[in-house]
Amino acid sequence: MNQESNFWSGVFPAVLTQLHPDQSLDLAASAKHWQAQIDVGVSGLIVCGSLGENQCLQQDEKRAVVKHAVEVAAGRVPVISGVAEMNTRSAISYMQDCEKLGASGFMIMPPMVYKSDARETQHWFRTLAKATPLSWMLYNNPVGYHTDVTPEMFIELADIPNLLAIKESSANTRRITELRNQTRDRYRIFTGVDDLFLESAILGIDGWVCGSGIAFPKENQQLWDLAQAGKWDECRALYRWSQPLMKLDTHIHFVQYIKLLCQETGLGAEWVREPRLTLAGAEREQVLKIIRDALAKRPA
């Protein structure tokens, strides 16, 4: 693994795929959204993740998003693509195409739809790892995807040379210490649950795949920087302000919620790809109240 692949630390926002009202790609709006993240000093961009509506995009659309993100980043930060396919052949084809388009690495989810057992899960990740020399992050989210990669399984996967990072989204912060104790410094550990960021930072993480923070990137980056500097009182105060917004990332409608949040901060629009529908009625009003109450108290 070359030295250039060892970029796995810091804030990697899971950015949105912006759409027009007719659900077609809006690459110009996406570029504005991505640029706002780069401007505050993030360490990388993750496109076509869950928040980027990967599973609802056509294959050619996903490739168009990756291509455009690489052009926007222009070498300033690595562009990572989520891999969320339903079969191995499609995943391999997609990863190899992304490599040709200039992606720097991948965030690989377990196979979608099918709930694999431990043997199948390991086979999936090992097979995809061989598809490209690019480094990658394993996205462990048993809450959302019903496949759990345990610390014991990460010990077994440690012989995969280009598996360098873990996005730990089990919502069990014990996992961070268990992974450290059992795998030492073998992996870069990222938290993937926004409203567990501070707790995770105290336990010792290398990075953060943030969701809701894409709507307030300056404050989000500041949270990371304060934690890295050990300025816990300042970090805690900013965290308490952001917590109601961060919780928007933990709901089944998290894509709609965060797109609406980005619309309120001027960094996107609420249009989503079906089968998702934009928020309506009492739910929309309730979410808008949470957002607007927090933004009214936004730190100077």
N, C-alpha and C positions, 0 to 999 in steps of 0.2 A: 504494500500500500504506500503510495507516494505521499510526501509531506503535505502536498496541497490538499489532500483529502481530510486532513486533520483539523477541520474547521468547526467541529461540533462543540461549540460552547456559546453561551450568551442567549440573547432573545431571538427566537425564530418565529415570527408571527405566522399563523395559519391564515393566509389572506383569502379574501372573497373572490369569487368569479362574478363580476358585474354583468348584469343583463339589462336589455331593453324591456319595456313593458310587454312586448310580444314574445319574450323569453329567449330571443336571440342574443348571442354574445355581444357585450359592449366592451371591446378591448381598450378603447380610449379611456373609459371610466375606470376600468381595471388598472390601467397604467397610472392614473392619478392616485388611486388607492395604494398601489404598491410603492409609488414614489414617496408618499407621505411616510411610509414605514422606513424606507432607506434614509430619508432626510434626518431622522432622529437618531440614527446610529445603530440600527438592529444588525445582528450578525449574519442573518440569512433570511430568505423568503421561502415559505412552503406553499406551493400552489397545488390546486387539485387535491386538497385534503377533504375531510368530512365537511368542514365549513365552506370549502370551495365547491361543494356540491358534486364531487367527483362522480358518484354513482349515477347521477342524473344527466351527465353530459354524454354526448355522442363521442365516439372514439376520435373522430377528426377534430372535434371541438377541444378535447383535452390536449391534443398535440398543438393546436393553435394557441392555447393558453400558455403552455410551456414555452413555445417558440417566442411569443411576445414578451413573456416575463424575462427570458434570457436577454432579449434586446433591451428591455427597460433597465435591467440591472447592470448591463454593460460591464460586467466584470467587477463591479463594486462589492457585491455580496454574492455568495453562492445561491443558486436557485435549486430548490429541492422539490421534487414532485411526489405527491401521494400516489400510492399504488393500491387500488381498491377494485380488484377484478374478481370475477366469479370462477375463473378457471385458470390453470397454470399457463396454458399456451397463450392466452390473451395477456396475462401479466408479463410474460417474457417478451412478447412482441412490443408491448408498450414501453417497457424499460429500455429495450435496445433502441427504439425510436427516440426516446427522450435523451439517451446518451448522444445520438447523432445531432439532436437539436441543441445541445450545449448544456443540458442539465448537469449539475454538480453531484447529485446524489438522490437518494430516495427515502421516503418514509413509507415503509411497507406495512400494510394492515393484514390481518389474517384473511383467509378466503371469505368473500362476502356470501351471504345467504346460507351456505352449508356450514354447519357447526362441526368443525374437525375435532377429532380426538388428539391426544398428545402426540402420538406417532405421526399422524397426518399433518399436524401443525408444524412439527419439526421438518418433515419432508417438504412442505410448502416453502418455508423460509430458506432451507438449504438449497432447494432447486432454484429459487429466484436469485439467491446470492450468486449462483454460478452464471447467471445470464449476462452479467456485466461486471467489469472491474471496479465500477464506481462504489463509493462507500454508502452505507445506508443506516437508517434508524429503524428499529423494530417498534411498532406502535402497539403497545399492550393496553387494550381497553376492554376488559371482560364485562364491564357494565353495559357498554354500547354494543359490543360485537359478540359477546357470549363465548369467547375463546380466551382462556387465561394462560399466559406464559408465566410460569412461576419462577422464583429465584433458582430453584433446582434445575429447571429447564434451561435457564440462561447459563448455568454452569456447563451443561452439555453442549450448548450452542457456541461456546467460547472459542471453538477451533475454527470458526468461520472468519477468515481474515478481514473481509470488508464490512462486517457487522461491527460498527463502532459505537453506536448510541442506542439508548432505550428511551422511548417516550412512555413514561409510567403514568397511566391514567386509571389505575384500579380504584382510585379514591381511598386507598389504604396507605397512609403515609408510613406505616411500619415497613412497607416494601423497600423504601429507600435505604433504611439501615440494614435490612436483611440482604439486599443486593450488595451493599458495601461490604458487609461481613463475609458474604459467600463468594463474591467475585472480585473483591478488592477494587483495583483501579482498571479492571479490564474494559469497562464500558463507560462512556460518558452518559450520565443519567440526567434526563430532562423531566420536569414535571409537565403534565398536560392538563391539569385541572386548575383553572384560574383561581378559584377561591380556596385553594390549598397552597398557593404560591409561597406565602410567608412561612407557613409551617414547614414546607419542603425546603425552603432556602436555609432555614435554621439547621435542618438535618444534613445539609450539604449536597447541593445539586450542581451540575455543570451548566445547565441551560433550562430554558423555559419555552415551550411551544404554547404561545398565548393565543387566546381566541377573542374575548371581548375587548382586550386592549388594543386591537386594531382600530378601534373607533377613537381612542384617545392615546395615540402612540407616544406622545411626549411624556405623559405621566407614567405610562406603562414602562418605558425605558428607564425613567427615573426610579421606579420601584426596584428594578433590577440593580441599578447602579448603587442605590442606597444599601440594599442587602449585601452586595459585594463589598461595600466599604464598611460593613458592620455598623451602620448608623441606624440602629434598630428602632429608636424612638421616632425618628423622622419617617422611617419606612412604615412603621405601624400606623402612624397617623394617615399617611397617604393610602395605605391598604384599607383602612376603615372607610375612607371616602369611596374608594373604588369597589368595595365589596358588593353593594347592591347591583352594580353593573356587571361584575364578574359572575354573579349567580345566574345571569341570563344565559351563560354558556353551559348550564347544567340541566336544561330542560329539553324535552323531546322536540320542541320548536326552536331549538337554539339557533338554527340558521336564520329563521324569520326574525327572531329577537335581535340578533346581532346585526343583521342587515338593516333593521329599523333603527338600531342604535347608531350605526354608521351614517344613516340618512340624517339623523338628528345632529350629528357633529360635522356634517358636510363632507363626509368621506365615502359616500356611496348612495345607493338607492335600494329600496326595499324589495324590488322585483326578484322572485325566486322561480326556479324551474319546477314545473309540475312533475310528480304528484303533489309537491308542496304547494300551498296557497299562501298568499300574503295574509297577514293577520287582519281580523275583522271584529267588529262589535266590542263587547266588554273586554275581551282579552287584549285587543289592541290598545284600548284606552288604559287598561291596567299597566301594560308594559310601558306605554308612553309616560305615564305618571312616574313610574320608577326611574325612567331615564331622565325626565325633565327635573324631577326633584334632585337627583344627584348632580346634574349639570348646573343647576342653580347654585350649588355649593362648591362648584369646581374650584380647586385651589388656584390662586392667582399665579 
